[in-house]
Structure formats: structure tokens, C-alpha cells
């Protein structure tokens, strides 16, 4: 698709005017990373969690766009309709698909944990279900009756305290020598009334205990794990050779609630899906976050396969993990295999049961009682011929910020986030190699993107 220069600069203006960071809450929620998909019998996987789609769930309805892999965007809040919410999680009204027409959400709900359930229906869309075995769409919005109430005197999820309820914590249990705790209006602990000092004679005040978070889990042998705090790179670590376990220690934090994310890259350079989670940090305390399990990577050896031939599905996880592979067709197909000592897994899937057309596959890993989230979802085509997947391209295009060999809205959105902000180390490299090389993101960089636009 070709865009005129006027349309391109309208896009630029759009990204520059929209706030770069949007904070979610129980009353204005987003779709959680790793929990984005419903399944349509006509449309295949429907992704409610794309960056550009920017889906929000509020007490009155849904806004933004879902992406149907086979049929394009679905507008959740069109001018002549819209998906409504009664604040209790009972949805109604209709979305509009550019190729699917009206889609009714009258039989869809959101439960107290933020999980979508039920089935949306449409004349052209058929059914989009949230209840299939591997469907998983979840938001951090909560029905009014399920929300945490700060100020009721009872500690609930994500609260450090509530009124006089400190959950058994005292200044002494937090590493101070004396004093009294208090609870702030936002139900976070206030340790200003605690003191750390030498209880012997003559000494001055001591140093308050450090606030530390220790993350531990599994990735891929010898892989680098990148930890992000509130969408910024905070630290990196290296997974072990034998069991792919890792530990990352983060210090210098203030008490409060943080959103962390983690990802890794396998031995072939394939990046994992992003694992996102929230952590409540108490000042002066070491918080241990265990079980950070990076999802497997996944690839296929053919982009198109003759019906009845095998397609090889492979990737990397931690060593000796049980890998569950899902292939979605008119019905879901499942297969299991074990990763080897290097974390590599491979499964030859017989395509005979699959109908002609596009299919999607993803994988997850399990070891003992720990289960990862799903990998990225990739597609392949079942037809009457076989075409081997080409090697992953090494994209050297000017202005291609996400290395997909295209310059489009995704690259614009990446640059828009960093517009007039200090650049981190990774973005500095991209700006040097693929943009204006002046150490900042400004209109000159957007002009470069407009010139190289591919759509």
C-alpha cells in the first residue's frame, strides 16, 4: 500500500500528539502481554493485544482495535456501534470488522480475574470464542465488585498495608532498629517513622537497608536475559549452561508498584515473546521474584507445505523441558516433545489432518510444577506444494527499526515513543545506524522514515 506524503505526515502528527505512555488500572485496563488471543472459526487467531490496536477496557466499554490475521482490523468502538460494558463485566453491543462486518459481543463476559469468556458472533465472522483450550484473553481491568479497596482496613492484593493492618510487618522486621510504621493514603508502607542506628552509646544514625529485587527463573542455555522496568531496560543477566537458570539483582529502587518485563534470544537470534508481570516493592526489603520462565522460541522449516507432508516445528527452551505444541485448524491439534540438553526441541508434524489454508502454531514449556507462557504465534500454509522457509533476513534498510525489512507504522510508533526523550543504549544504536545520527529523535528522523516508507 502506498501512502501520500500528506497522509504520512498526518500519521507523524498522530504519534507525536498521543501520549507515549498509558498507564492501566482496574478501571481503565489494557490487554495483558501473553494473554491476547481468541479463536475465530472464520478468522483464525484474533489478537486483542497489539501495540497499534491499543485496546482498553473501561467500566463503560472497549476501545481500540483487535487484529484478525486473515481479515484485518476489528474496530471495538465504531461510530455506529461499539462494545459496551455494564461495569460488572457483562459485555453487549457490536464491533465492526473491515472484512467481517458486525460482530456481536452480547454473549461475552469478563470475570473477576480479568479473563474474557464466551463467544462473539457475526454473519460473516462466524464465531470468535474465548473458551477454546488455548484461547487466552485477559485484561487488568476488574469488575467493580472485584476491585481492591484501599482504606477498608484489610490488606488485599498489591497493597502493602491498609489503615492499621500491616500484615505483621514492623520496623524491626524490615531491618530497622526501632520506630513505628504508618500507612499512606495509597496503602503503601511509610517507613519514615523507623530508625536505623547503633543501639550502643555514642554512635550516630545507621544506613537504612537497601531496597532490592532478585529475579530468578529459566531461559535458554547461555542466553542473555533483558529485564525492563516500566518499559525501560533496567538490567541484563546470563542463563546457565546446564539448566538455563538465571538470577538478576536490581537495587536502588524506591518502595512502590512496578511493571517488569523480560525477554531473551535463542542461539539462532530469535527473540522470545515478552513476559510481563507486576511486583510490589517494599522499601528497605529484599523482594524475591521466583519462577520467571521465559517462553520458548518457535520456527517452522516451511512457509508452505503440501498437505500430507511433515512440517518441522522447532525452537529452544530450557534443557529437558516438556514442550507442548499447538497447531490450530478447524480443531486444535496438540503434540508434545522434550527439549535436549541444549534446550533445542523439534517435532515433525504430519499435516494430513489439516485442511488447505493458513494455520497457526505456538508452544509452551513445562518443568516440574513450572509452566511458561506461550511463545509467539507463527503461521504456515497448507496447500498442494512445498516451499521451504527462507533464512531469516538480515535487514539493512535505512529507518527499519524493528528489522522486519519494512518501514511502516510499527517503526513510526517506536520512534514516536522516544520523541524528545533521552535515548537508552539500544535506541542510540538504532538512531546512529538507521536514522539521523544526532543522538535524538525529532522531525528529521520522521522525515527519513517518510522518504523510505514501504507500507
C-alpha distance (Angstrom), angle and dihedral (degrees) to the residues before:
residue distance angle dihedral
X1 . . .
X2 3.83 . .
X3 3.78 121.1 .
X4 3.79 124.8 -157.4
X5 3.80 117.9 -123.2
X6 3.79 90.7 -109.3
X7 3.81 91.0 55.9
X8 3.79 91.5 46.9
X9 3.80 92.3 53.6
X10 3.80 90.6 46.4
X11 3.81 85.7 56.6
X12 3.81 89.8 49.4
X13 3.79 91.2 50.9
X14 3.80 90.6 48.1
X15 3.78 93.0 55.6
X16 3.79 93.4 44.5
X17 3.80 93.4 51.3
X18 3.80 97.8 44.9
X19 3.84 112.9 83.2
X20 3.78 110.3 -104.1
X21 3.78 96.0 -140.5
X22 3.80 123.7 48.2
X23 3.77 118.3 -173.9
X24 3.79 118.7 -147.3
X25 3.79 126.7 -146.0
X26 3.78 141.0 172.4
X27 3.83 89.3 -87.0
X28 3.84 97.6 39.4
X29 3.78 106.1 32.8
X30 3.78 136.5 176.9
X31 3.81 130.7 -153.7
X32 3.80 111.1 -86.4
X33 3.80 118.2 -117.9
X34 3.79 111.1 -104.9
X35 3.83 91.1 22.8
X36 3.81 102.9 75.7
X37 3.80 111.0 111.0
X38 3.80 139.7 98.4
X39 3.83 123.6 171.1
X40 3.80 125.2 -122.0
X41 3.79 121.6 -162.3
X42 3.83 88.2 -145.8
X43 3.79 102.0 24.3
X44 3.83 103.6 40.3
X45 3.81 117.6 -145.1
X46 3.80 114.1 5.6
X47 3.82 114.5 -156.6
X48 3.81 115.0 -151.6
X49 3.81 93.5 175.5
X50 3.81 107.7 63.9
X51 3.81 117.6 136.6
X52 3.79 93.7 -127.0
X53 3.81 92.2 44.7
X54 3.83 90.7 59.3
X55 3.81 95.4 -168.7
X56 3.81 115.4 -164.6
X57 3.80 128.6 -172.7
X58 3.81 117.3 -153.3
X59 3.79 136.4 167.3
X60 3.81 89.9 -90.9
X61 3.80 103.9 40.4
X62 3.80 152.0 -57.7
X63 3.80 126.0 -63.0
X64 3.79 132.7 -174.0
X65 3.79 132.6 41.4
X66 3.82 136.1 -64.1
X67 3.82 119.7 -151.5
X68 3.80 121.2 -131.0
X69 3.79 107.6 -162.6
X70 3.80 93.4 -143.9
X71 3.81 100.6 34.8
X72 3.80 110.7 29.7
X73 3.80 131.4 -127.0
X74 3.80 126.1 3.3
X75 3.82 114.0 -156.9
X76 3.81 109.7 -143.1
X77 3.80 93.9 -168.7
X78 3.84 108.5 36.2
X79 3.79 118.3 171.4
X80 3.82 94.2 -111.0
X81 3.81 96.9 42.0
X82 3.76 137.9 0.9
X83 3.80 140.6 -179.5
X84 3.82 108.8 -89.9
X85 3.80 131.6 -158.6
X86 3.81 125.1 -155.4
X87 3.86 90.4 -152.1
X88 3.82 88.9 -107.2
X89 3.81 93.5 78.7
X90 3.80 96.7 -99.7
X91 3.81 106.0 133.3
X92 3.80 127.5 -155.1
X93 3.78 139.1 163.9
X94 3.79 128.7 54.5
X95 3.80 142.5 -76.9
X96 3.81 123.7 -146.8
X97 3.80 123.7 -129.4
X98 3.78 118.4 -159.4
X99 3.81 88.7 -135.3
X100 3.81 99.9 16.1
X101 3.80 103.9 53.9
X102 3.81 121.7 -149.4
X103 3.82 117.3 -1.6
X104 3.80 118.2 -166.9
X105 3.83 118.9 -141.6
X106 3.81 93.8 -173.8
X107 3.82 91.3 117.1
X108 3.82 96.4 45.8
X109 3.80 125.8 97.0
X110 3.81 141.0 174.5
X111 3.81 117.1 -134.6
X112 3.81 130.6 -146.2
X113 3.82 91.3 -86.2
X114 3.82 92.9 52.6
X115 3.82 95.6 -104.6
X116 3.80 118.3 146.2
X117 3.80 113.8 -133.3
X118 3.78 137.9 175.2
X119 3.81 131.2 40.5
X120 3.80 133.9 -69.1
X121 3.81 115.5 -149.6
X122 3.79 139.0 -162.3
X123 3.79 139.4 168.4
X124 3.81 92.7 -115.7
X125 3.80 98.3 20.3
X126 3.80 95.6 55.2
X127 3.80 106.5 -162.8
X128 3.80 131.4 -19.9
X129 3.79 107.8 -166.2
X130 3.78 129.6 -164.8
X131 3.82 93.1 -172.2
X132 3.83 104.2 68.8
X133 3.81 118.8 119.8
X134 3.81 94.3 -96.8
X135 3.80 100.2 26.2
X136 3.78 110.8 118.1
X137 3.81 123.3 171.1
X138 3.78 116.1 159.5
X139 3.80 136.4 166.3
X140 3.79 134.5 -167.6
X141 3.82 88.9 -130.1
X142 3.81 112.1 106.7
X143 3.82 132.7 -161.5
X144 3.79 111.4 -100.7
X145 3.81 91.1 -110.0
X146 3.83 92.2 55.8
X147 3.80 100.0 48.4
X148 3.74 125.2 117.2
X149 3.81 111.4 -106.2
X150 3.78 113.8 -148.7
X151 3.79 109.7 -155.5
X152 3.79 101.1 36.3
X153 3.81 92.7 106.6
X154 3.82 93.6 -114.9
X155 3.82 124.4 104.3
X156 3.81 110.2 -124.6
X157 3.80 133.8 176.5
X158 3.85 112.6 -46.9
X159 3.82 92.4 8.1
X160 3.80 116.9 119.4
X161 3.81 91.8 -165.1
X162 3.80 140.2 -15.2
X163 3.80 121.3 -150.5
X164 3.78 105.9 -52.6
X165 3.82 94.6 -13.2
X166 3.82 108.8 103.4
X167 3.80 96.1 162.9
X168 3.79 91.4 -117.0
X169 3.80 94.0 -53.4
X170 3.79 120.4 139.7
X171 3.78 134.1 173.0
X172 3.80 87.7 -100.1
X173 3.82 93.9 51.9
X174 3.81 88.5 52.9
X175 3.80 92.0 54.8
X176 3.81 100.9 -95.8
X177 3.77 122.9 125.8
X178 3.79 98.9 -133.6
X179 3.78 146.5 -19.3
X180 3.80 139.0 83.4
X181 3.79 132.1 -75.9
X182 3.78 123.2 -132.0
X183 3.79 132.0 -167.3
X184 3.81 122.4 -124.7
X185 3.79 123.5 -137.1
X186 3.82 90.2 -101.6
X187 3.84 90.8 55.3
X188 3.78 94.7 -107.3
X189 3.79 121.6 133.1
X190 3.80 119.7 -98.2
X191 3.81 111.1 -153.9
X192 3.80 96.1 175.1
X193 3.80 88.6 107.9
X194 3.81 91.5 57.7
X195 3.78 122.9 88.8
X196 3.78 134.7 -159.5
X197 3.74 115.3 -155.8
X198 3.76 146.2 130.7
X199 3.79 107.8 -81.1
X200 3.81 88.8 -153.5
X201 3.80 123.3 89.0
X202 3.74 124.8 -73.8
X203 3.78 102.1 5.5
X204 3.78 126.0 130.5
X205 3.79 127.8 -127.8
X206 3.82 118.5 -58.0
X207 3.79 130.0 -130.5
X208 3.81 116.7 -89.3
X209 3.81 114.8 -115.2
X210 3.79 115.2 -92.6
X211 3.79 120.5 -103.1
X212 3.80 106.4 -125.3
X213 3.80 137.5 171.5
X214 3.82 119.6 -162.6
X215 3.79 116.8 -162.3
X216 3.81 120.0 -164.2
X217 3.78 134.4 172.8
X218 3.81 143.6 100.7
X219 3.80 136.6 -61.8
X220 3.84 128.3 149.9
X221 3.84 125.1 -46.2
X222 3.82 111.3 -80.4
X223 3.80 91.9 -6.8
X224 3.80 124.6 142.2
X225 3.81 115.7 -116.1
X226 3.80 117.1 -152.9
X227 3.81 116.9 -154.1
X228 3.80 119.4 -159.1
X229 3.80 126.4 -164.1
X230 3.79 115.0 -159.4
X231 3.85 89.5 -16.3
X232 3.84 93.8 -51.4
X233 3.82 124.9 107.9
X234 3.81 105.7 -103.6
X235 3.83 104.4 169.1
X236 3.78 144.7 -22.7
X237 3.80 134.1 -140.7
X238 3.80 140.0 -177.0
X239 3.81 124.5 -120.6
X240 3.79 119.6 -129.2
X241 3.79 122.9 -98.7
X242 3.81 97.8 -126.3
X243 3.80 107.1 36.7
X244 3.85 101.8 10.6
X245 3.80 90.5 -125.7
X246 3.79 119.7 150.9
X247 3.77 141.5 -175.0
X248 3.79 126.6 -158.3
X249 3.81 122.0 -173.3
X250 3.80 120.2 -156.4
X251 3.81 120.8 -169.7
X252 3.77 137.5 172.3
X253 3.81 95.3 58.5
X254 3.77 128.0 142.2
X255 3.76 121.2 -131.9
X256 3.79 114.2 -87.9
X257 3.79 145.3 82.6
X258 3.81 119.0 -53.0
X259 3.78 136.3 -176.6
X260 3.80 112.0 -137.1
X261 3.80 129.3 -173.3
X262 3.79 132.2 -172.4
X263 3.78 136.6 -167.9
X264 3.78 139.5 165.0
X265 3.81 140.3 -166.6
X266 3.79 124.8 -125.3
X267 3.81 126.8 -133.2
X268 3.83 90.8 -85.3
X269 3.79 93.4 53.6
X270 3.82 95.4 -104.7
X271 3.79 112.7 145.5
X272 3.80 121.0 -134.4
X273 3.78 124.9 -126.1
X274 3.80 113.0 -87.6
X275 3.82 115.7 -95.4
X276 3.82 110.6 -151.3
X277 3.81 127.3 -172.7
X278 3.81 140.3 157.0
X279 3.80 125.0 -120.1
X280 3.80 128.8 -167.7
X281 3.82 108.7 -144.7
X282 3.81 122.9 -160.1
X283 3.79 117.3 -152.6
X284 3.80 113.7 -110.2
X285 3.81 93.1 14.1
X286 3.81 133.4 105.7
X287 3.81 109.0 -127.4
X288 3.80 117.9 -159.8
X289 3.80 117.3 -151.6
X290 3.80 107.4 -169.0
X291 3.79 132.5 -178.6
X292 3.81 98.6 39.3
X293 3.82 94.8 166.1
X294 3.80 114.4 -174.5
X295 3.82 111.2 -145.3
X296 3.82 118.6 -115.6
X297 3.78 122.0 -97.2
X298 3.80 117.1 -119.6
X299 3.82 137.5 -157.3
X300 3.81 137.9 161.0
X301 3.80 128.1 -140.8
X302 3.82 94.8 -136.8
X303 3.77 131.4 45.3
X304 3.81 88.6 -164.2
X305 3.82 125.9 24.5
X306 3.79 132.4 -171.6
X307 3.79 110.0 -114.9
X308 3.81 109.1 -97.2
X309 3.82 95.0 25.9
X310 3.79 122.3 108.6
X311 3.78 122.1 -103.0
X312 3.80 116.0 -157.3
X313 3.80 114.8 -133.0
X314 3.79 113.3 -167.1
X315 3.79 144.8 156.5
X316 3.79 143.1 132.1
X317 3.80 136.5 -81.8
X318 3.80 135.4 148.5
X319 3.85 115.6 -48.9
X320 3.80 120.3 -82.6
X321 3.81 94.3 9.1
X322 3.78 123.7 150.4
X323 3.81 105.3 -118.1
X324 3.80 119.4 -155.8
X325 3.81 114.2 -160.0
X326 3.79 121.7 -163.3
X327 3.80 123.6 -161.5
X328 3.79 114.8 -173.2
X329 3.78 120.3 -147.4
X330 3.80 129.2 137.8
X331 3.78 80.4 -47.8
X332 3.79 128.0 20.2
X333 3.81 118.8 -100.9
X334 3.80 122.2 -157.4
X335 3.78 133.3 -161.7
X336 3.79 134.2 175.3
X337 3.77 133.0 -152.4
X338 3.82 138.2 159.1
X339 3.79 125.3 -112.6
X340 3.81 115.6 -125.7
X341 3.82 128.6 -122.8
X342 3.81 89.9 -76.5
X343 3.80 92.4 49.3
X344 3.82 92.8 -107.8
X345 3.80 117.1 143.3
X346 3.80 129.7 -174.1
X347 3.78 132.9 178.5
X348 3.81 128.5 -178.4
X349 3.80 104.4 -143.8
X350 3.80 118.4 -158.6
X351 3.81 107.9 -133.8
X352 3.84 94.6 -162.8
X353 3.85 92.9 104.2
X354 3.82 92.4 50.2
X355 3.78 122.1 94.3
X356 3.79 121.0 -130.9
X357 3.79 113.4 -81.8
X358 3.79 141.5 53.9
X359 3.80 121.2 -24.5
X360 3.79 135.5 -177.6
X361 3.79 132.4 -142.9
X362 3.79 136.0 -172.4
X363 3.81 136.9 164.6
X364 3.78 142.5 -150.0
X365 3.81 133.7 -166.9
X366 3.79 134.1 -133.7
X367 3.79 133.2 -169.5
X368 3.80 121.5 175.0
X369 3.82 104.7 -42.7
X370 3.79 95.8 -21.0
X371 3.82 121.6 99.8
X372 3.78 124.9 -176.8
X373 3.77 126.3 -140.5
X374 3.81 117.7 -102.8
X375 3.77 122.9 -75.1
X376 3.76 121.9 -119.9
X377 3.81 113.4 -67.1
X378 3.82 116.4 -114.6
X379 3.77 130.2 -174.5
X380 3.80 138.3 -139.1
X381 3.79 135.4 178.2
X382 3.81 126.7 -120.2
X383 3.81 110.3 -152.7
X384 3.81 140.9 129.4
X385 3.81 95.6 -71.9
X386 3.78 139.7 47.7
X387 3.81 125.2 -124.4
X388 3.81 118.5 -178.3
X389 3.79 116.1 -130.7
X390 3.80 110.4 -106.3
X391 3.81 119.8 -124.3
X392 3.77 113.9 -85.4
X393 3.81 105.9 -83.9
X394 3.77 120.9 -113.2
X395 3.78 98.6 -136.9
X396 3.76 114.7 -153.5
X397 3.80 96.7 167.5
X398 3.77 117.7 141.5
X399 3.84 110.5 -110.1
X400 3.85 93.5 12.9
X401 3.82 97.8 132.0
X402 3.81 99.3 172.1
X403 3.84 98.0 41.1
X404 3.79 96.4 -121.3
X405 3.83 92.5 127.6
X406 3.81 90.6 -112.3
X407 3.78 135.9 95.2
X408 3.78 106.4 -145.7
X409 3.80 144.6 121.3
X410 3.80 92.5 -51.6
X411 3.82 91.1 61.3
X412 3.81 90.0 45.1
X413 3.81 90.7 52.3
X414 3.81 92.3 50.2
X415 3.79 91.5 51.3
X416 3.82 92.4 42.5
X417 3.81 90.9 58.4
X418 3.82 90.2 57.3
X419 3.81 95.7 42.5
X420 3.84 107.6 134.8
X421 3.83 90.8 -10.5
X422 3.83 127.8 117.8
X423 3.82 107.6 -94.8
X424 3.80 121.7 -124.0
X425 3.81 121.3 -135.9
X426 3.82 96.1 -90.6
X427 3.80 94.7 48.4
X428 3.81 91.1 46.2
X429 3.81 88.5 60.0
X430 3.81 91.9 49.6
X431 3.79 92.3 46.5
X432 3.81 90.1 50.4
X433 3.80 96.4 46.7
X434 3.80 102.9 34.1
X435 3.78 109.4 21.8
X436 3.83 137.6 34.4
X437 3.83 98.4 -48.3
X438 3.81 94.5 -136.0
X439 3.81 98.1 118.1
X440 3.80 96.8 -107.7
X441 3.81 142.2 73.2
X442 3.80 112.2 -119.9
X443 3.81 141.1 137.3
X444 3.80 91.6 -67.8
X445 3.81 89.0 64.2
X446 3.81 92.0 49.3
X447 3.81 89.3 50.5
X448 3.81 89.1 54.4
X449 3.81 89.2 51.9
X450 3.80 91.4 49.0
X451 3.81 90.4 52.2
X452 3.83 93.3 51.4
X453 3.84 95.2 38.4
X454 3.83 114.1 146.9
X455 3.81 100.8 169.1
